[in-house]
Amino acid sequence: MSDRLRERLAELVRGRSSGMINYQSVPADAAVPGQVAPDACTGCQGEAPADELPRRHAVPLDELLTGYELSAECGQVYVHDWVRDANDEGYLRLLSDIWEAAERLALVPAEEIDPAYAAIRDFGLEQVAFLDLETGGLAGQPIFLAGILRLESRSLSIRQFLVRSYEEEAALIELVDRELTGVPVLVTYNGKSFDLPMLADRARYHGAVFDYDGLHLDLLHPARRRYRDRYPNCRLVTLEWFVCHRRRMGDVPGAEIPGRFHRYMRDGDPSPLIPILHHNVLDLVTLAELLGHLAPHPPGPRFVPDWDSIQAQIADLGEAAALEASG
């Protein structure tokens, strides 16, 4: 090695010693600039544990969201109810699509229909529940929001269970289990791989049990069979655009949802959660509408619904429900 090369290497070593971190001299628990300290991470989002950071002054949740507390044996959660009927602009056609699907199902022979669809036909749409969860990440992370949609009196009724601390997750699971008890048909999107296993896993974590025993219709699988060769992918928002002809504007990206929840746990500001509840509502509404598109058609000529008759029935039932509520 030449003297000039030795001198150049010595300059580089001296520069590193003076200008960079000497990792041998740094305590093992010190954070390296540009990295997240190991003890500051709670899951995939790199959020600091809530009990180690001060909670800043924030607007209370009930000032941002109309709701109430609901008690379970192991605690309470915050509940937000959301109802839309045929009198709400934009929902009449959606409701008509869903009830038109029920009329189609009634005409499909028993031997040609999936058991879950047969149960929807036999029990009626009022006995179907649609479920969608929002979590703090993947396996091992908490469920912090559960939305359940029901079709009642020709309306869309959504109940959202929201936790305000990590400790309230057990109550959320208990209340979801209670809400689904006796429901003959549950509809999800990727629920066989995610929602139901997640609920069962988190129930075990809390020493509880979640064991839904009705029929489960996961629409991801029939959606893939019908649409995988027609559209870029079978994500719910993609089918919402191409099949339901609605495109979300300003919706919170799914990748941001865990971080927003952990931030709320950290600083107590619930405002980042409000768009997540809206996102959850949109997922549930699209899930219900997608059921209308995926429900099988009876054999023979393509079924053509009597839209005027369907909409008149919806309007009549909506008025009857309103009179009953006012009386």
C-alpha positions in Angstrom: 0.0 0.0 0.0 1.4 3.4 -1.0 2.2 6.1 1.6 -0.4 8.4 -0.1 -3.2 5.8 0.2 -2.3 5.1 3.9 -2.5 8.9 4.6 -5.9 9.2 2.9 -7.3 6.2 4.9 -6.1 7.7 8.1 -7.9 11.0 7.3 -11.1 9.1 6.7 -10.8 7.3 10.0 -10.2 10.5 11.9 -13.2 12.1 10.1 -15.5 9.3 11.2 -14.3 9.4 14.8 -15.0 13.1 15.1 -18.2 13.4 13.0 -20.2 10.3 13.6 -21.7 8.5 16.6 -19.3 6.1 18.4 -21.9 3.3 19.0 -19.6 1.5 21.4 -19.8 4.5 23.8 -23.6 5.1 23.5 -25.8 3.5 26.2 -27.8 0.5 25.0 -31.1 2.2 25.6 -30.2 5.5 23.9 -32.1 6.4 20.7 -30.0 6.7 17.5 -30.9 9.9 15.5 -33.4 9.0 12.8 -34.5 5.8 14.5 -37.3 4.9 16.9 -36.0 3.8 20.3 -37.1 0.2 21.0 -39.0 1.1 24.2 -40.9 3.8 22.4 -42.7 1.5 20.0 -46.2 0.1 20.6 -46.8 -2.0 17.5 -46.1 -1.1 13.9 -46.7 2.7 14.3 -43.8 3.6 16.6 -46.0 5.4 19.1 -44.9 6.0 22.6 -46.8 4.2 25.4 -49.7 6.3 26.6 -48.7 6.2 30.3 -45.2 7.7 29.5 -46.4 10.9 27.8 -48.3 13.9 29.1 -51.9 14.2 27.8 -52.5 17.6 26.4 -55.8 19.5 26.7 -58.2 18.2 24.1 -61.8 18.6 23.2 -63.9 15.9 24.9 -65.1 13.1 22.7 -68.8 13.8 23.3 -68.3 17.3 22.0 -67.2 15.9 18.6 -69.4 12.9 18.4 -73.0 12.3 19.5 -73.2 9.2 21.5 -73.5 7.5 24.9 -71.7 5.0 27.2 -72.8 1.4 27.1 -71.8 -0.9 29.9 -70.5 -4.5 29.8 -69.5 -6.7 32.7 -65.9 -5.7 32.3 -66.3 -2.0 31.6 -67.8 0.6 29.3 -67.3 1.8 25.7 -68.6 4.8 23.8 -71.4 4.1 21.3 -72.4 6.1 18.3 -75.6 5.2 16.4 -76.2 6.3 12.8 -79.5 5.8 10.9 -80.4 6.6 7.3 -83.7 5.8 5.6 -85.5 6.4 2.3 -86.1 10.0 3.3 -82.4 10.7 3.2 -81.2 12.0 -0.2 -79.0 9.4 -1.9 -80.2 6.4 0.1 -83.4 5.5 -1.6 -81.7 3.8 -4.6 -79.2 2.0 -2.3 -82.0 0.6 -0.2 -83.9 -0.3 -3.4 -80.9 -2.3 -4.7 -80.6 -4.2 -1.4 -84.3 -5.1 -1.3 -84.4 -6.0 -5.0 -81.7 -8.5 -4.2 -84.0 -10.0 -1.6 -86.7 -10.4 -4.2 -84.2 -12.2 -6.5 -83.1 -14.6 -3.8 -86.7 -15.6 -3.2 -86.8 -16.9 -6.7 -83.6 -19.0 -6.7 -84.1 -22.7 -6.2 -82.9 -24.1 -2.9 -80.4 -26.5 -4.6 -78.7 -23.7 -6.5 -78.1 -21.3 -3.7 -75.2 -20.9 -1.2 -76.3 -21.8 2.4 -75.6 -18.2 3.6 -77.7 -16.7 0.8 -80.4 -19.3 1.5 -80.4 -18.2 5.2 -80.7 -14.5 4.1 -83.7 -15.6 2.0 -85.3 -17.6 4.7 -84.7 -15.3 7.7 -85.1 -12.0 5.8 -82.7 -9.1 5.5 -83.8 -7.7 8.9 -82.0 -10.7 10.5 -78.7 -10.0 8.8 -75.8 -8.2 10.5 -72.8 -6.6 8.6 -69.6 -6.3 10.6 -66.4 -4.2 10.1 -63.5 -3.7 12.5 -60.8 -1.1 12.9 -57.7 -2.1 14.8 -54.4 -0.7 16.1 -52.5 -2.9 13.6 -52.2 -6.5 12.7 -52.0 -9.5 15.0 -51.5 -8.7 18.7 -52.8 -5.1 18.3 -56.2 -4.1 19.9 -59.5 -3.7 18.3 -60.7 -0.1 19.0 -63.7 0.3 16.8 -66.4 -2.2 15.7 -69.3 -1.2 13.4 -72.4 -3.3 13.0 -75.0 -2.5 10.3 -78.5 -3.8 10.4 -81.4 -3.3 7.9 -84.4 -2.4 10.0 -87.8 -1.0 8.8 -86.2 -0.4 5.4 -83.4 1.7 6.8 -79.7 1.4 7.4 -78.9 1.4 11.1 -75.3 1.4 12.2 -74.0 1.0 15.8 -70.3 1.8 16.4 -68.5 0.6 19.5 -65.5 2.8 20.3 -62.9 2.4 23.0 -61.3 5.3 24.9 -58.5 3.4 26.5 -56.7 0.1 25.8 -58.5 -1.4 28.8 -61.9 -0.9 27.2 -61.2 -3.4 24.4 -62.5 -6.3 26.5 -65.8 -4.5 27.0 -66.0 -3.8 23.2 -65.6 -7.5 22.4 -68.2 -8.5 25.0 -70.7 -6.0 23.6 -70.1 -7.1 20.0 -70.6 -10.7 21.0 -73.8 -9.7 22.8 -75.0 -7.7 19.7 -74.4 -10.7 17.4 -76.0 -13.3 19.7 -78.9 -14.9 17.9 -78.1 -13.2 14.5 -78.5 -16.0 11.9 -76.3 -14.5 9.2 -73.2 -12.3 9.5 -71.8 -10.6 6.4 -68.2 -9.3 6.3 -65.4 -8.5 3.8 -62.4 -10.7 4.5 -64.0 -11.6 7.8 -62.9 -15.3 7.6 -59.3 -14.3 7.6 -59.3 -11.1 9.6 -62.4 -9.9 11.5 -63.6 -13.1 13.2 -60.1 -14.5 14.0 -59.1 -11.1 15.3 -62.2 -11.0 17.7 -61.5 -14.6 18.9 -57.8 -13.9 19.4 -58.3 -10.6 21.4 -61.1 -12.3 23.4 -58.6 -15.0 24.4 -56.1 -12.3 25.3 -58.6 -10.9 27.8 -59.6 -14.3 29.1 -63.0 -14.0 27.4 -64.8 -15.9 24.7 -66.0 -14.8 21.3 -67.7 -17.6 19.4 -70.2 -16.5 16.8 -72.1 -19.6 15.8 -74.4 -18.4 13.0 -73.7 -18.6 9.2 -71.0 -16.3 7.9 -70.9 -14.9 4.4 -67.5 -13.4 3.5 -68.2 -11.3 0.4 -64.5 -11.2 -0.5 -64.6 -14.7 -2.0 -67.7 -14.3 -4.3 -66.3 -10.8 -5.2 -63.1 -12.3 -6.3 -64.8 -15.0 -8.4 -66.9 -12.4 -10.2 -64.6 -9.4 -10.5 -60.9 -10.4 -10.3 -60.5 -10.5 -14.1 -62.5 -7.2 -14.6 -61.0 -4.7 -12.2 -57.5 -3.8 -10.9 -58.1 -5.6 -7.6 -60.9 -6.6 -5.3 -60.3 -4.2 -2.4 -63.6 -2.9 -1.0 -62.9 0.7 -2.1 -62.1 -0.5 -5.7 -65.4 -2.3 -6.0 -67.1 0.7 -4.4 -65.8 2.7 -7.4 -66.3 0.3 -10.2 -69.4 -1.7 -9.1 -71.3 0.8 -6.8 -70.2 3.8 -8.9 -69.2 5.8 -5.9 -65.7 7.2 -5.3 -64.5 8.4 -1.9 -63.1 11.8 -1.6 -61.1 12.8 1.5 -61.4 9.4 3.2 -58.6 8.6 5.7 -56.2 6.0 4.2 -56.4 2.6 5.9 -52.6 2.7 6.6 -53.1 5.8 8.7 -55.8 4.3 11.0 -53.6 2.5 13.5 -51.4 5.5 14.0 -54.3 7.8 14.6 -55.7 5.5 17.3 -52.3 5.2 19.1 -52.0 9.0 18.9 -55.3 9.3 20.7 -54.2 6.9 23.3 -51.1 9.0 23.7 -52.4 12.5 23.9 -56.1 12.2 24.5 -57.2 14.2 21.5 -60.1 12.4 19.8 -60.3 14.5 16.7 -58.2 12.1 14.6 -60.7 9.4 15.3 -63.7 11.1 13.7 -62.6 10.5 10.1 -62.1 6.8 11.1 -65.7 6.4 12.2 -66.8 7.9 8.9 -64.5 5.5 7.1 -66.1 2.6 9.0 -69.6 3.8 8.0 -68.6 3.9 4.4 -67.1 0.4 4.5 -70.4 -0.9 6.0 -72.6 0.8 3.6 -70.6 -0.4 0.6 -70.6 -3.9 2.1 -74.4 -3.9 2.2 -74.7 -2.5 -1.3 -72.2 -5.1 -2.6 -74.4 -7.8 -1.2 -77.1 -6.5 -3.5 -74.8 -6.8 -6.5 -73.5 -10.2 -5.6 -76.7 -11.9 -4.6 -77.5 -14.7 -7.2 -80.1 -14.3 -9.9 -82.8 -16.9 -10.5 -82.5 -19.1 -13.6 -84.1 -18.1 -16.9 -84.4 -14.5 -18.3 -82.5 -11.9 -16.3 -84.6 -10.7 -13.3 -86.0 -7.2 -13.9 -87.2 -5.5 -10.7 -90.3 -3.4 -10.4 -88.5 -0.3 -9.1 -91.7 1.7 -8.5 -93.2 -1.1 -6.4 -90.0 -1.6 -4.4 -89.6 2.1 -3.7 -93.3 2.4 -2.7 -92.9 -0.4 -0.3 -89.8 1.2 1.2 -91.6 4.5 1.6 -94.7 3.0 3.1 -92.6 1.0 5.7 -90.5 4.1 6.4 -93.6 6.1 7.1 -95.1 3.4 9.3 -91.9 3.2 11.3 -91.9 7.0 11.7 -95.5 7.0 12.9 -94.8 4.1 15.3 -91.8 6.0 16.8 -93.7 9.2 17.2 -96.7 7.5 18.8 
